[in-house]
Each structure stands twice: as C-alpha cells, then as structure tokens.
Amino acid sequence: MRIRIVDAFTERPFAGNPAGVVLLDTDTFPDDDWLQRVASEVNLAETAFAHPLPGAAEADWALRWFTPTTEAPMCGHATLATTHVLRTTGAATGTVRFATLSGVLSATADDGGTITLDFPTASLTALEVPRETAEVAEAIGADIVSAHRAGPYIDDLLLELADEKTVRALAPDLAALKRIGHRGFLVTAAAEDPTRGYDFVSRMFAPGVGIDEDPVTGSAHTALAPYWSARFGRDELTGLQVSARTGLVRTALRGDRTLLTGAAVTVIDGELLV
C-alpha cells in the first residue's frame, strides 16, 4: 500500500508539521500492534491511518492517529494531511467527514488549496498561579502569567508566558515535563508585532507521548482559539507556532466548534512493503 509524508500547516516543503498518511483499501483497520509499529517506524509526531466507510455511515472515512508510542484521541495536522492526500489523489472532493475517537470531524478543501478542519472547541479550566504551577514553571524554565487545563480530548496545559521572546527562547527540562504528565505543555504569548501577520505565538512540548517538541499542533489551537479570542475580542485569529520548522494556523471560533485552516504539501510518496 502507499504511504505518504505530508507537511501540514505550511505552503512549502520542509516546514510545518510532517505527518505519515496511510490510506487503506479495506473496510476495517489492521491490528493495533501493526498500526503502532508502522507509526514507530515512520517516527513522526503522528501517522494517520484511514479507510473508507460504506455510504450509509455517518462519516465518509474512519480515521485514527498514532504517535511513535501511543494512539492519539485527536490530531489536527495529520487530519489536514489526510484530507490533502484524499483531495490530491481524487479519492474525495468537497467536504470529507471522518469518524474518529473525537467524534465526527469534517474537513473542507477550497479551490485555492487550503483546508479547513471543523473540530470541537476545547474547554479551559483555570489553574492558580503560582500555587498549582510551580513545578511546571521550573520545568518550563520561565514564569507563568496564567495557566489553564485544556480538555477533554487534548489533555494539555495551556501556559501564557510574558512575551513572544520568552516563548521563542525556551529550553525546557523535557524529562521533568514527562514526569509531570499531561499530553502536552502548550506555551503561548501575544505577538510582539501583529502587523507581521499573526496574533499570537505558541510552542508545544509533549515528551509523555514521544514528541519532545511538536512542530505545529493543530489540535492545540482548539484551546488557543478560545483563549486568545476572549483576550482580543475577535473570533478569527492567526497563530504562529514558533518551532524550528514553524507553521501558521488560522482559527475561527464558532461556539463549541473551532475551525482550523492551513495548507499542506506532499514531500514523499512511497510504498509500504509490510
């Protein structure tokens, strides 16, 4: 079967977040052990596996995501990458509905090549700073301005830091973060200069699920969107994830749903031999 590597949330290769994509021609998934072994071999933040569903189903494709060490309940960039492959190969057009562990998620490609994902908006529960965040601040290596627990599908800590420079300069203690737990530690700050085309910056560290730093985390923007929309008083924003690869995610808050828009580029198209 074919396996592709797609850079998501970018318009150019070797940027954004790379994801493996495997489209299956069966009506069920292979054994979980095989899926996890393939994802471990690909060794990217996520590898997506999808198979078509019958016409009477509530969705068009079944979709699952695996990190190198575990199955993920939600993944934005690998969903965008899968939609890109479906669109560029002609396997699907228009809006595609995916049956996932996070419910039915939809993705719509426009004529310009960008793709918009429709995901559930994360809930945010405030934590008391510094009483409930002292250990995290030490591991992150920076003072925390405010902290929230994001759920139910992503299990991240959203941590606002002082400014964009602080976010960019972070060098956290990954072993300490792994001991603390949570899927990821999402650090963010307002853009230093909004005229550069983005409203806020972020980085994501997820050593507990085998990802030291995720290049661009679509699902995390389901928490960033309501957080910054409340601060800025606008429902439509653009986030820049300032990892080494960087990537842009346009967000639109629609109540209990968040729209995530970005582009994607296929960089590898090969054959899986096992």
N, C-alpha and C positions, 0 to 999 in steps of 0.2 A: 504494500500500500504506500501511498505518497505521504511524505512528511515535509512540512514547510516551516521555515523560520521567518517570522514576520516582525518587523519593527513597528510598534504601535505608539500612537500619540506623537507622531512626527511625520514630516513630509519628505525626509531624506534618509537614506540608509545609514546605519551605524549610529543612530541616535534613538531617542525614545526608549521604549522597553521591548526587548525581543521576547517573543513567545513561540513555543512549538505548537503546531496545529496538525492534528491527525484527523482526517475525515474517514469514517468507517463506512463500508458499504453493507454492513449487517444491520439487523433491527434490534440488537442488544449490544451492550458493552462486553468486551472480554473480561477475564478475571481481574479483580482489583490489583492483584500482585503484578500482573503483566503491565497494567497501566502505570503503576508506581515505578516499575523497573525502567520503562521507557522514559518517564519523566526524569528519573535519576540519571539516565544515560544522556539525555538532552542537556540536563543540568542548567536550565534557565529558571528564572523566578517562577514561571508557570508553563506547563504544557497542557493544551486543551485537546479533548477528545470529543467528537460529536458523531452522532448517527441520525439518519432521517427517521421521522415518525410517520405513521400512517395518516392519511388525510383527515380522519375523524378525530384526531388527537387535538388537545388544546394548544399544542405548540407544533412547530414545524420540524425542529431538531431537538434531540436530547444532548445536553452539554455538561461535561464535567471538567474540572481543573485540578491539576496536581503540581505541587512544588516538588523539589528534589526529595523531600522527606515525608510529605503528607498530602492528603486531599484538602482542597480549599473550598469553603462554602460559598465564596463569591470572588470573582476576579474580573476587573474591568478591562485591562489591556488585552488579556487573552480572548475575551469575548469580542472585542473590537477586531483583533487579529483573525479570529474565526470568521467573522462577518466579511472581512476583506477577502479572505480566501473564497468563500461562497460566492461573493459578488464577482471577483475577477475570473473565476473558473466557470461562471454561468450556472452554478448549482442552485443559486437562489437569486431573486431580484426583489426590489422594493423592501418592505419590512419583513424581517425574519423573527420568529418567536422561538425562544429557547426554553425548554424545560430543564430547570436546574435545582440545586439544593436551596437556592434563594427564591424559589417560585418561578413563575414565567417572566422572563426578561425579553425585551424586544430591542431590535437594532434596525436602524433605517439608514440606508446609504443615499446620498444625494448625487446629483449629476456632476458635481464638482469633485467627487471622490472622498469627501469626508463622511464619517459615520457617526450617528447619534445613538447612544445607548440610553435606554429607559430603565433605571434602577431604583430600588426602594431607598428613600432618604433615611440616613442613619439617625438614631436617637442619641442625644447628648446629655450625659449626667455630670454635673459639675463636681469637681473634687476640691477639697480645701487646700490651698497653698499657704505655707509650705508643709503643714502637718501631714497631709496624705501624699505628698510628692517629694519628700526629702530624699528618699532612696533613689528615685528616678532622676532627680536633678543631679545627684552625684554621679550616676552612671552616664547621663547625657553629657555632663560637663558644662552646664550653663544654668543660670537662674531661670525659673519658670514663671511667666507672668500669669497665666491661667491654665487650668487643666480640666479635661473632660474625658469621661469614658464613653466610647462610641460603640453602639451595637444596633441590632442584635447579631448581624451577620459577620461583622468585621473584627470585633473584639480588639479595638485599638485604643491607645491612649493618645488623645489629641492635646498637644502641648504648645501653647503660644509662647514664643521667646521674644526678646526685647526688640530685635530688628532683623532685617534681611542679612546683614553682615554676619550676625551671630549664627543664623541658620546655615549659611554657606560655609562657615569656618569650623563647624562641629567635627569632632573626632571622638565619638562616644566609646565607652567601655562596653563592647559587644557581649563579652562573657557575662558581665554584670546584668545587662539587659535581658539576656537569655534566662538568667536565674530568676529575675523578677516575674517573668511570664508575660502573657498577652501575645496576640498575634503580631502586633506591630506597635512601634512608637513613632507617632506622626508629629513631627515638629514643624512649626509654621510661623510666619510673621507677615505683616503687611509689606507690600512692595515699597522699596525705598523711593522709586520714581515711577508712578503709574503710567506716565507717558511712554514708557518703553513697551507697553502692550500687554501687561499683566497686572493683576490687582493684588496678588499675594504669592508667596513662595512657600515651598514645603520640601521636606525630605522624609523618607520612610525607612526605618530600621526594623527588621523582622528576623533576628537570628534564631528565635524559637521555632520557626518553620523553615529553617535552612536558607534564609535570604539575609545576608549581612546588611546590604542596602539595596532596596528595590529602586530601579531607575525611574520609573513613572508608574504610580499606583492609581489606576482609575477608580477602584472601589473606595479608596480613602477619600476621594473627592465627594462622595455621598455624605461625608461628615464635614469636610471643609466647606462645601457649598452652604449648608445652613448656618454654619458658624460665621463665616465672613459675610454672608448676605445680611444677617442680623446686624453686624457691625457697620456695614456700608450702606444699608438701606436699599440695596438693589438685588433683584432676583437673578440677574445674569452677570457672571463674572468670568475672568480667565485666571487660571492658576498656572504657575511655572514651577515644575519640580526641578530643583537645582542639584540633581545628582551629576555625576561626571558626564553622562550622556544627555541629560536634560530632556524635557518634553512639555508641551503645552496641552492643557485640558480646559476646554470651555465648559462652564457649568451653567445650568438654568434650573432654578429651584421651582418646583411645581407641587407644593404641599408635601404630601407623603411620597412623592416621586422626585428624583433628580435626573436631569438629562446631562449626559456627558458626551462631548463632541470632540473628535480628533480625526487625524488621518493615519494611514498605515502604508508600509512598503514591504513587499516580499523580497527577502535577500537570499534565501536558499530554498531550492525546490528539489527534493531528492526522493529516494526510495528506501522504505523501511524493510529490511530483509528478514526480520524475525517475527 
